[in-house]
Amino acid sequence: MPTSRKLIYLVLAASTTAGATDLPSISFSHKDWELACDNTRTCRAAGYHAEDDGPNGSILLTRAAGPNQPITAQLQLAEDEQHRVPRQLAMTVDGRDMGAVGIDAKSNIGTLSPAQVQALLPALLKDGHIAWHAKGTTWTISTAGANAVLLKMDEFQGRLATPGALVRKGNRPETSVLPPLPAPEIQAAAVSKDSKPITLTTAQTRDLLAALRKTVKDGSCELVDKKSDGSDTLDLHRLTKDKLLVSHACWMAAYNAGDGYWVVDAQPPYSAVLVTTSATEYDDGVISSMQKGRGIGDCIGTATWTWDGKSFVQTSAATTGMCREISAGGTWDLPTLVTRVHKTH
């Protein structure tokens, strides 16, 4: 796995220190394909052009959990000076004409028809040649890694040996396929409107840092780990009358940085509870993380945690896919944690 890809997964793994869910999810990648299945058991598999073999493009296969669920497919093309994205392409599979695919002018994304999806799937598993053509330019998708990723999708959704399996079909009844799970319902709580600055003495700061340090003995917050006195400034927000949110820089990398956030008692001994060491923003009861897979920002990992009145509960985790220079800000939305957050008005 490339270093940039490892960084995103490490960041998201570190993000789940508090508020992590026991619901199932998976992230998996092999060669030019990757899989993200979220906690509702919806799976998304993305395949890309072979590296160093442009023009660049990607397809996304999405399948909800449960028996007899169809697979939808979207195509996204990169636009650069050499390759302008057309509004319509001709699709071929192993040289056979599969009709046209329209491309949205704003997103550069097109949706394949059910017939095109049915032709696409077996070609992916048999190293077929899948291509889209327009104005003398041909976009192709690599099949390298597709078998492993689609097998993992079948396994996660409980489809192995059923008629609806993609890779290992069988006669096990569709009724045995795992059902979808509901997204957790999270009730967000209002935070204190008290904006009066919270000041600490040097001794209090030293003691609070010591409480924070006890939660990061794994080295995940080296910038707190190195502080030994009370001279440093901590960022403090009041959550309730008795609880504070404390933040401090944790680490810095080439084009990313991570801040630590802790919920602490307003009075000593503080009893610090770590939320995350990879945050990038806090606003009105929501802690967010946004980390780039590499400097140009074509692949990103994100996560959020929401205050529910007692703790910060993780409410999302996702990446935008592999770093393949397809779209600024990332190619797809590949969540592994989804929730329904209800805000108090």
N, C-alpha and C positions, 0 to 999 in steps of 0.2 A: 504494500500500500504506500503511495507516495507520502512524503513527509507532510505536505499540506493537508492531505486527507486525514492523516493520523492526528494532526493538531485539532481539527474540528471534532473528531470523535473523542479525543482526550478531554477537550473543553466541555463537551456535553456530558461525558461521564462524570467529570468533576462537578458538574452543575447539579447533580442529583443528590448532593450530600443531605439535604433536608427536603421533606415533602415528596420524596420519591414514591412512585406508585407500585403496587404489587401486580398490576394488570400486565398482560403479556405484550411484548413488542420486540422487534428485531431490526437490526441494521446489518447488512451483509453485502460484500462486494467481491467480484471476481473478474479479473481482466477488464473488459469494456462494459460490464454490466453491474448494476447494484440494486439492492432491495431495501425498502423501508416499510415495515408493517407496524401500524399503530395499535393502541390499546383497545380499539373497537374491532380489531382483527381485519381492518381494511389494509390491503397491500398495494404498494406501488413499486413497479420495477422499471428502471430506466436503463436504456442502452444508448451507446454513443458511437460516433464515427471512430474508426481506428485512429489512435494518436499518430500525429505527423502525416495524416492522410485526409486533407480537406477536400471540398469545403465542409465546414463543421455543422453537425446536426445531432439531434437526439430524439428518441421516441420514449413515451411514457405509457406503460400498461397499468391500468388501475382495475382492481377487482375487490368488491365488497365481500364480506364474509357471508357464509350461509349456502345452502344447497342451490344449485342451478343458477348461480350468479354469472352474468355475462362479463366479458372483459372489454373495456374500452381502450382505445389507443389514440394518442395525440402525437403529432410531429412538430418539432420546433427547429427552425433553421437559424443559423448565425448569419448576420449581415456584416459584410466588410467591404472595403473598397473594390476588391476583385470580384466579389460575389453578391450581387443584389438579390434580395429575396423576392421571387415572383409571387403574384397573387394566386396562381394555379400551377400545379405540377401534374405530370403523368406518372403514375406509380406502376412499377413492374416488379414481379417476383419470378426469379429465374427466367427472365426474358418475356414472361407472359404479361400482357396488358391487363392491369387491374383498375383502370379508370382514373379519374382525376381526383386530386385532393386540393381543396381551396385553402388558402392561407390568409389569416386575418392580418390586415395591414398594420395594426398597432402592436400586436403581441408576437407576430411572426410564427403563430401556432395554427395548425390545422388539425381537424378531427377526421380520423379514418372511418369509413363506413363499416358496418358489420361484415360485409363480404370481404372487404380489404383486410380486416382483422383476422378473419378465418383463413385467408391465404398467407398472412404474415406469420402466424404462430408456428405452423409446421416448418416453415422455411428457417425460422430462428433456430429450431432444434436440430436441423439437418445441414447446417452451414450453407444455407441457400443464399442467393444473391438478391438482396432487397434494395431497390433504388427508386429515386424520384428524379424526374428529368424536366428541365425547362430551359429554353433559349440556349441550348448548347452546353448547359451545366448539369452535372449529375451529382446528387447527394446520396451517400450510402450509409448504412448502419452496420457496424460490426456484429457478428454473431458470437464472438469470442467471450465466453463466460455466461452466455444466455442459458444453457442447459443447467448449470449449477444454480443460478439465481432463480429460475422458474421452478426447479425442483424444491428449492428452499421455500418458495412461496406456497407450493402445494402442501408441503409438510406443515408449515405454520398454520394454514387454514384447515388442516385435517382432510385434504382432498386426495391423498395418496390412495391409489388403487380404486378410485371411483371413476365413473364415465366422464366426469368433468375435470379430471386431473389434466394438467398440461403435459407432464413428462411421463409419469407412470400410470397410465390408465388401467382400470380394472372393473370388476363387477360389484364391488362393494357399493351398497345403495347410497344415493345422494343424501338421503336423510341422515346418514352418519357424519356428514360434514359439520364441522363446528359452527355454531350459530354466531351472529354478530353480538358484540357486547355494547351496552350503552356507554356513551361518554360520561365520565363523572360530572356531577353537578356541584359546582363550587359557588358558595355564597361569599362574595367579597364584602368585607367590612370597611366602614369609613375609618380613616385615621384621624388622630387629633388635629384640630385646627389651630392649636396653640403654636404660634410661630415665634415665640420668645426664644432667643438664643439659649442653648444649653451650655453652660460653662462648667468646666472641671478644673480642679486644682492640679498641680503637678503630681501630687501623690495619688489623686484619684485616677488621673490618666495612666500613671504607671501601673496601678492595680488593675485597671480595666484592660490594658494591654496584656497583662499577665493572664487574665481570664480568657482573652481571645486566643492567646498563644497555646493554651491547653487544648484547643479544638483543632489545631492544625499541625500536630506533631508529625504528620505524614509529609511535611515539606511543601504542601500545596499553597502556602502563603508565605513565601520566603521574606517578603518585605516587612511583615509583622514579626516573623521569627527572629529577625536581626535586631529588632528594637529592644533595648534593655533598660531604657529610662523613661521618664515621663515628659520628655521634651517635644514629642511628636504631637501633631494635631490630628484628632479624630473627627470625622464628620458624623454629627448626631442629629437624628430626627425623632420627634416624640410620636409614638404610635398610640399609646393610651396614657392614662395617668401614671401607671406603674411600669410601662414597658417602653424601651427605646430601641431604635434601629441605629446600629453603629456601622460605619464603613471605613475601610482603609485600603490603600493600594496593596495588591498581593504579588503581582508579577508583571514583567514587561518582556515582550518578544519583538521580533523585527517589525511587525506591522499590527500587532495586537497588544492589548493590556487587559489585565483582569483585576477587579476590585473585590474584596471580601465584604460580605454583609452578615451581621450577626444581630439577633434579637437578644437583648439583655434586660435584666431588671434595672429599674431606675436607681436603685440603691445597692451598695455593696452587700454581698460578694459578687453581684452582677449575674452569675449563672448564665454565661454566654452560650447561645445556641447558634451554630453556624448554619447559614442558608446556602451560600455558594462562595467560591473563590474566583469566579470568572465573570462577574457582572460588569456591565458597562454603563448602566443608567438606573436611576430610581426616580419614580414620579408617582405621588399620590397613591401609595399602597401597592405599587407594582415594581418589582425588580426585574430588569431585563439584561440579557446577554446577547451580544452580536459579535461574532468572531469570524474574521476572514480566513479562508483556507490558503490564500496567497494575496499578495499586495494589490493586484489589479481588481480584486473583488468580484470575480466571476463564480465564486463558490463560498458559501457562508453557512455558519451554524448559529442557530438562535435558540433561546429559551426564555421563559418568564416564570415568575413566582408571584403569587397574589396573597395579600394579607386577608385572613378570614376572621380576624378578631383575636385569635390565639397564637397563630403561627403563619409563616409564609408557606403556602402550598404550591408545589410546582404545577403550573397550568399549561405549559406547552414545551415541546422540544422538537426541533426539526433541522434539516439541512436543505440546501438548494441543489444538491447533487455534486457530481464530479467537477473538477476544475478543467474544463475543456474549451474555454473561450467561446461560449455560445451566446451568453447574455450577461450584460453588466448587472450585478446584483444577484446572479445565480439563475439557473435554468428552470428548475422545478421546485415545487413545495413538497418535501418528503418528510412528513411528520412521523414521529414515533410516540408522541404523547399529545392527545387532544382532549380538551375538557370544555364544558359549558360554564362560563363564568357569569354569574348574575350580580349586578352591582346594586348597592343600596342607594336609593335616590334621596 
